[in-house]
Amino acid sequence: MAATQLFLGQTGLIQHPQYPNVYDKTMDMYARREDNVPIQGAQFFQEDTAETLEHKIATYGSVLKVLRRRDDSDRLPFEQPADGYDQTLNIRTFRMGTRFTQTIEKIDRSGKLRRMAMQGLPDALRRTLEFAYADIINNGSTTEGADGSNLFASDHYHEDPDAGQWSNSETGAALTSTSYNTMRVNMRKRTNEKGYVAPITLKKLIVSPDNEQKALEIRGSSQTPETSTNAVNVWQNRFDVVVWDYLTSTTAWYGWGDLIEDMWGLHVAFLTRPEVVSLGYPSAEYPRIKAGWEAYMQFAVAGSQLKNMHKNAGA
């Protein structure tokens, strides 16, 4: 009987998929690479606590028409607020873990790898949230909101159909003093669900890093940019500039108003808030895993009606 020959069917090094650079030698010093996750998008989202996996939100109002002229003996005219819109947020679960093996424990003479094994989890939680926040804005022109129109659109119907439509989508133009002022005027001329003027003051100009310089010029210059007449820049220091690094468009820019939080139209609901917990290692099933940690959260983000935000796609 011929001898059985054993062979490796795939040439090359056999390499463990985790910690490949610390298996063959012990380290005397470890230089940490830390993730940089700026917290930017949360300031624009109304935060809520969910009680079920389907978190339902509804908009409501208290706006009535102007009073009608009537004498004391005339029949009293009655009015009620227009119905709003509702939307359901479907809560999703997000998880990630790290673990510390017996081998690493033996060769980690300084003990630093054990500490570093879990330090990336809080950053991963923050990054997940930041991408979720930005995704609503980045795709707002193609994502349907609670009223059936896209989040940024010119065909939003008021809650009272007799009041017509409203828009939070500007005519595409590069960010300049002129286009900024056009957005500011359009926000001040916004009407409410009964069709009456309900002005919104532009408080923040939201830009990607590509438009940061121009936004700061408009905000900080004593003379109006793009002109040669030394005209006074009346908008100097009249608004804040927010640079949102997670925005993907290199041309788009946004205006943020002064409406109350209930009218922002951006929502985040947590069933389980972000947490990092220790796992039960070592265990009978995994005796060689000495420690482990899990990042966990259950949440959903959505846009209903972005009444406090205007978008210009730029040029």
C-alpha positions in Angstrom: 0.0 0.0 0.0 1.5 3.3 -1.0 2.1 5.9 1.6 -0.4 8.6 1.9 1.1 12.0 1.0 -0.1 15.1 2.8 0.3 18.5 1.2 -0.9 22.0 1.5 -3.2 22.8 -1.5 -2.4 26.6 -1.4 1.1 27.9 -1.5 2.3 30.8 0.6 2.5 31.6 4.3 -0.1 30.4 6.7 -1.1 33.5 8.5 -3.6 34.0 11.3 -6.2 36.6 10.3 -6.0 38.4 13.7 -2.9 40.1 15.2 -0.6 38.7 12.5 2.3 41.0 13.4 2.6 39.9 17.0 2.7 36.1 16.7 6.4 35.8 15.8 8.0 38.1 18.3 7.4 40.1 21.5 7.3 43.8 21.3 9.1 46.2 23.7 7.1 49.2 22.7 3.7 49.8 21.1 2.8 53.1 19.2 -0.9 53.6 19.3 -2.9 54.5 16.1 -6.0 56.3 17.4 -9.1 56.8 15.3 -10.3 60.4 14.9 -14.1 60.6 14.9 -15.4 64.2 15.2 -18.9 64.5 16.6 -20.8 66.7 14.2 -24.2 65.5 13.0 -25.9 64.8 16.4 -26.6 68.6 16.9 -29.2 68.6 14.1 -31.2 65.5 15.2 -34.0 65.4 17.7 -33.2 62.6 20.1 -35.9 60.3 21.5 -36.1 57.0 23.4 -37.9 54.2 21.7 -40.0 51.7 23.6 -40.5 49.2 20.7 -38.8 48.1 17.5 -41.2 50.3 15.6 -41.0 53.9 16.9 -43.7 56.1 15.5 -43.5 59.8 15.3 -46.1 62.4 14.4 -46.1 66.1 13.7 -48.8 68.3 15.0 -49.4 72.0 15.2 -51.3 74.8 16.9 -51.5 77.2 14.0 -54.9 78.7 13.3 -56.2 81.2 10.7 -56.4 84.9 11.6 -59.4 85.9 13.6 -62.5 86.9 11.6 -64.5 90.0 12.2 -67.7 89.2 14.1 -70.0 91.1 16.3 -71.0 89.7 19.7 -74.4 88.5 18.4 -72.9 86.8 15.3 -72.4 83.1 15.1 -69.0 82.1 16.4 -66.6 80.9 13.7 -64.6 77.8 14.7 -61.2 76.7 13.4 -58.8 73.8 14.2 -55.2 73.0 13.4 -54.5 71.1 10.2 -53.5 67.5 10.6 -49.8 66.7 10.3 -47.8 63.7 9.1 -46.6 60.5 10.8 -43.7 58.2 10.2 -42.4 54.9 11.6 -38.7 54.4 12.5 -37.7 50.8 12.3 -35.1 50.2 15.0 -32.1 48.1 14.0 -29.4 46.4 16.1 -25.7 47.1 15.6 -22.9 45.0 17.2 -19.2 44.5 17.1 -16.7 42.8 19.4 -13.0 42.4 20.2 -11.3 39.6 22.1 -8.0 39.0 23.8 -6.4 35.5 23.3 -4.1 33.5 25.6 -1.3 33.9 23.1 -1.5 37.7 23.1 -1.6 37.7 26.9 1.6 35.7 27.1 3.6 37.8 24.7 2.1 41.2 25.7 4.7 42.0 28.3 3.7 45.6 28.7 0.0 44.9 29.0 -0.8 47.6 26.5 -2.3 45.4 23.8 -4.9 44.2 26.3 -6.0 47.8 26.9 -6.0 48.7 23.3 -8.1 45.7 22.3 -11.2 47.5 23.5 -10.4 51.2 23.0 -11.5 51.2 19.4 -15.1 50.2 20.2 -16.3 53.6 21.4 -14.9 55.2 18.3 -16.6 52.6 16.1 -19.9 53.4 17.9 -19.5 57.1 17.2 -18.5 56.5 13.6 -21.6 54.4 13.0 -23.8 57.2 14.3 -22.1 59.9 12.3 -22.4 58.0 9.1 -26.1 57.4 9.8 -26.7 61.1 10.5 -24.9 62.2 7.4 -26.6 59.6 5.2 -30.0 61.3 5.7 -28.6 64.6 4.4 -26.4 63.1 1.7 -29.4 61.3 0.2 -32.1 63.8 1.1 -32.8 64.8 -2.5 -33.8 61.2 -3.4 -35.2 60.0 -0.1 -38.9 60.3 0.6 -40.1 62.0 3.8 -43.3 61.8 5.8 -45.3 64.0 3.4 -44.5 61.9 0.3 -42.0 64.4 -1.2 -38.2 64.0 -1.0 -36.7 65.5 2.1 -35.2 68.3 0.0 -37.8 69.3 -2.6 -39.8 72.1 -4.1 -43.1 70.4 -4.0 -43.9 69.9 -0.3 -47.6 70.3 0.3 -48.7 72.1 3.4 -50.8 70.2 6.0 -53.7 72.3 4.9 -54.0 71.7 1.1 -55.6 75.1 0.6 -52.3 76.7 1.7 -50.4 75.3 -1.4 -46.8 74.2 -1.4 -43.5 75.1 0.2 -39.9 74.5 -0.8 -36.6 73.8 1.0 -34.6 73.2 -2.2 -32.8 76.1 -3.7 -31.9 76.7 -7.4 -28.5 75.2 -7.8 -25.7 77.8 -7.5 -22.2 78.0 -6.1 -21.9 79.4 -2.6 -21.4 83.1 -2.8 -22.7 86.2 -0.9 -25.5 86.5 -3.5 -26.6 82.8 -3.3 -26.3 82.8 0.5 -28.6 85.9 0.6 -31.1 84.2 -1.8 -31.4 81.3 0.6 -31.7 83.6 3.6 -34.5 85.5 1.9 -36.3 82.3 0.9 -36.2 81.0 4.5 -37.5 84.3 5.8 -40.4 84.1 3.3 -41.4 80.6 4.3 -45.1 80.2 5.0 -46.8 77.9 7.6 -49.4 75.2 7.2 -52.2 77.8 6.9 -50.3 79.8 4.3 -49.2 82.7 6.5 -45.7 84.0 6.6 -43.7 82.2 9.3 -40.2 83.5 8.9 -37.1 81.3 9.6 -33.9 83.0 10.4 -30.8 81.4 9.0 -28.5 80.7 12.0 -26.0 78.2 10.6 -24.4 77.6 7.2 -23.5 73.9 6.9 -20.8 73.0 4.4 -18.4 70.2 3.5 -14.7 70.9 3.8 -14.7 71.9 0.1 -16.9 75.0 0.8 -15.3 75.9 4.2 -13.1 78.7 2.9 -16.0 80.4 1.0 -18.3 80.1 4.0 -15.8 81.7 6.3 -15.2 84.5 3.8 -18.9 85.3 3.7 -19.1 85.2 7.5 -15.9 86.9 8.4 -15.1 89.5 5.7 -15.7 93.2 6.6 -16.4 93.9 2.9 -18.7 91.8 0.7 -16.7 89.1 -1.1 -16.8 88.9 -4.9 -17.1 92.6 -5.3 -14.7 95.4 -6.0 -16.7 98.3 -4.6 -15.7 97.8 -0.9 -19.4 97.4 0.0 -19.9 96.6 3.7 -20.6 92.9 4.4 -23.8 93.2 6.4 -23.7 89.5 7.2 -20.4 89.6 9.0 -20.6 87.4 12.1 -24.4 87.1 11.8 -24.4 83.3 11.4 -22.2 80.3 12.4 -20.4 78.1 10.0 -20.5 74.3 10.6 -18.1 72.1 8.7 -19.6 68.6 8.5 -16.8 66.3 7.4 -19.2 63.4 6.6 -21.0 65.2 3.8 -20.1 63.7 0.5 -21.0 66.4 -2.0 -18.2 68.8 -2.9 -20.6 71.5 -4.0 -23.8 71.3 -1.9 -24.3 73.6 1.1 -27.2 74.0 3.6 -28.9 76.6 5.7 -30.1 75.8 9.2 -32.8 77.9 10.8 -34.1 78.9 14.2 -37.3 76.7 14.5 -38.0 74.8 17.7 -36.6 71.3 18.0 -40.0 69.7 17.3 -39.9 71.3 13.8 -36.4 70.3 12.8 -37.6 67.2 11.0 -34.5 65.0 11.7 -34.9 62.2 14.2 -32.8 59.6 16.0 -34.5 57.1 18.3 -32.6 54.8 20.6 -34.0 51.5 22.0 -30.6 50.8 23.5 -28.1 53.6 23.7 -24.5 53.1 22.7 -22.7 50.9 25.2 -19.5 48.8 25.6 -19.8 45.8 27.8 -17.4 43.0 28.9 -18.0 39.5 27.7 -17.9 36.4 29.8 -14.4 35.1 28.8 -12.8 32.7 29.5 -15.6 30.2 29.2 -16.0 26.4 28.8 -16.6 26.9 25.1 -13.7 29.4 24.6 -11.0 28.7 27.3 -8.2 30.3 25.2 -10.0 33.6 24.9 -9.0 35.5 28.0 -11.1 38.6 27.6 -13.6 40.2 25.2 -15.8 43.3 24.8 -18.9 44.1 22.8 -20.1 47.4 21.4 -23.9 47.4 21.1 -26.7 49.8 20.3 -30.2 49.7 18.8 -31.3 52.8 17.0 -32.8 54.3 13.8 -32.5 57.7 12.1 -34.9 59.3 9.7 -36.1 62.5 8.2 -39.8 63.5 8.4 -40.1 67.1 7.1 -37.0 69.2 7.0 -38.7 72.5 7.7 -35.7 73.9 9.4 -33.1 73.2 6.7 -32.6 74.4 3.1 -30.3 72.8 0.5 -28.5 74.2 -2.4 -26.9 71.5 -4.6 -24.2 74.0 -5.7 -22.6 74.3 -9.1 
